[in-house]
Amino acid sequence: MKKIIFICLLAIFTIPVVNQSTVLDVLKLKTFDAFVPKQQPSGYFTILNITEEDITNEGGYPLSRQTLAQIQINLLRKGATGVGWVVAFPQPDRFGGDFEFTEALSFAPSVLAMYENDTNEYPATTGTVILGEDVGGIEAQGVVQNIDVLKHNASQGLAVARADVDSLVRRLPLLLRTPDGWAPAYGTEVLKILAGADTYVIKTNQNGLEEIRVKGLPPVPVDSLGRKWVSWVDTPQTDLKEMDVENKFVFVGFTAKGIMPQIATPAGLLEPHKIQTALAESILIENSPYIPDYAIAVELLILFSTVSLVWLLITYLGTTTGVFAAVLIMGSTVFYGYWTIQQNILVDVTWSLISQFITTTVAFYLRFREQYKLRQQIKKQFEHYLDPRQVKELQKNPDLLQLGGEKRYCTFLFTDVRGFTAMSEKLEPEEVTKIMNRALTIQQEAVQKYGGMVDKYIGDAMMAIFNAPLDLEEHEHKAVLTAIEIQKNIKEADIGVEIGVGVNSGYAVIGNMGSASRFDYTAIGDAVNTAARFESATKQVGVDLIIGESTKQNCKIKLNLLKPIEVKGKSTALEIYTTQ
């Protein structure tokens, strides 16, 4: 049953990882958002925000291309190394300023934005070199392009911001696939222009894209779709009044309400130009976060190994030790996950932690239920045969009664009611039952008084064990005292019966004999059989009590030696003793 439950748990935990379920994906992304280390800006970029006030001062939106041209020229005069307009210009300027703006764009590296829409027009492709098979990537949709006159003196890039399953933008493609080839994302194109490169180098593997390179820049690891995890750095920002842009490439965009849509990100609501700036920054940060191709394999390995280990530890080490070990495993998993994220390798352990917790809970419950059933079984089995304190001790330590047995030196006491058959013939069954119950009660009380255990009743006979299941000092002596007290109390009770008693000490296999669900705690061995033979021989010898040599050795009471007797199973006669 436990194996079936464990296999079911593994299946339940594994399916979301393999299938990348929405819930698990959201959990993973949120975890990365919380723990990805904060990066420092590269120092190459500045953001220029055109505000509500600026638009009001210029007479409203849209601003004329002459105004935009003047902004471009002013930025260059202030020392900007280039200007990126994260704005699309699909229509000619109604004020006729396209020529001035085009001329201004030619004075320094400039990049214009393209935005996706539902048209069938695709962006122009860029030069690429493919290392490997041309596979993977995200398909570009139709786009809004800039008018031809502006494209002559400026580059273009796709200002794409596709959200993850939780509606937040945190991964952006560096290149997008078109029917004719590859088109660059806006932030990627900015870096290519600044590096003076002509082409992109795309390295692929069997899963898709692996790496994108631009001459003069470090290789950028990407996922199979060509996406880069964005580091939301605090890039310096300025405005038209200050224009603090010396030696910086400037990303220009509108922050006035209602002009450009704000996009939800882990860093809050951001305008497109701020998002593209973050993408460019992330590309330049060599140790920026990325999800490696082997992430799922590592996540599955952690899941399988830790869940299996937790299950085994709790199942076989016991509840306390197992749960403590499970907590250590969960702590180690947290540390590993945090450490990898701090190394900017995005391997998620959140689901593994949840799986470990669920496994710990289930295994703990099953273990507790098993222990509870065992304790109840112990109570049911021993409450009438042991002192209550001994029963509680066994319940605290059920391992003493695990299925199987141990070789243990004990003293065994057998009793038998004499004349039971004759009495049964003379008396009514109710009377016989009453007498027998009284006789057995007297015997049980004596056994418990001296720390022994009533093992079983066999008709009118009783078997008791001393020094099991718990250790009992001077168990030989206490067994003899028990036998004496049984004889004494039976006579005083005057219930019309006599008791024969046999006592012997020795090694025997003692433990639970039976199946895992139904067992009986008893003893098996030659010493047990000999004690039973001694009891049977009491009539033959003519005494009420026979004690074996092994018991006599550690008995503090003076015993009388009897004539040796032969018993079944023994080749030589045995020395026996009595108290009479």
Sequence and secondary structure as in RCSB ss.txt:
>XXXX:A:sequence
MKKIIFICLLAIFTIPVVNQSTVLDVLKLKTFDAFVPKQQPSGYFTILNITEEDITNEGGYPLSRQTLAQIQINL
LRKGATGVGWVVAFPQPDRFGGDFEFTEALSFAPSVLAMYENDTNEYPATTGTVILGEDVGGIEAQGVVQNIDVL
KHNASQGLAVARADVDSLVRRLPLLLRTPDGWAPAYGTEVLKILAGADTYVIKTNQNGLEEIRVKGLPPVPVDSL
GRKWVSWVDTPQTDLKEMDVENKFVFVGFTAKGIMPQIATPAGLLEPHKIQTALAESILIENSPYIPDYAIAVEL
LILFSTVSLVWLLITYLGTTTGVFAAVLIMGSTVFYGYWTIQQNILVDVTWSLISQFITTTVAFYLRFREQYKLR
QQIKKQFEHYLDPRQVKELQKNPDLLQLGGEKRYCTFLFTDVRGFTAMSEKLEPEEVTKIMNRALTIQQEAVQKY
GGMVDKYIGDAMMAIFNAPLDLEEHEHKAVLTAIEIQKNIKEADIGVEIGVGVNSGYAVIGNMGSASRFDYTAIG
DAVNTAARFESATKQVGVDLIIGESTKQNCKIKLNLLKPIEVKGKSTALEIYTTQ
>XXXX:A:secstr
 HHHHHHHHHHHHHHHHHHT HHHHHHHHHHHHHHS      SSEEEEEE HHHHHHTTSSS  HHHHHHHHHHH
HHTT SEEEE     S  TTS HHHHHHHHTTS EEEEEEE SSS      EEEEES      B   EE   HHH
HTSSEEEE      TTS   EEESEEEETTEEEEBHHHHHHHHHHT  EEEEEEETTEEEEEEETTS  EE  TT
 EEE       EE TTT   TT EEEEEE STTTS  EEETTEEE HHHHHHHHHHHHH TT  B  TTHHHHHH
HHHHHHHHHHHHHHHHH HHHHHHHHHHHHHHHHHHHHHHHHTTB    HHHHHHHHHHHHHHHHHHHHHHHHHH
HHHHHHHTTTS HHHHHHHHH GGGG BS EEEEEEEEEEEEETHHHHHHHS HHHHHHHHHHHHHHHHHHHHHT
T EEEEEETTEEEEEES SS  TTHHHHHHHHHHHHHHHHHHHT S EEEEEEEEEEEEEEEEE SSSEEEEEES
HHHHHHHHHHHHHHHHT SEEEEHHHHTT  S  EE   B  TT SS B EEE  
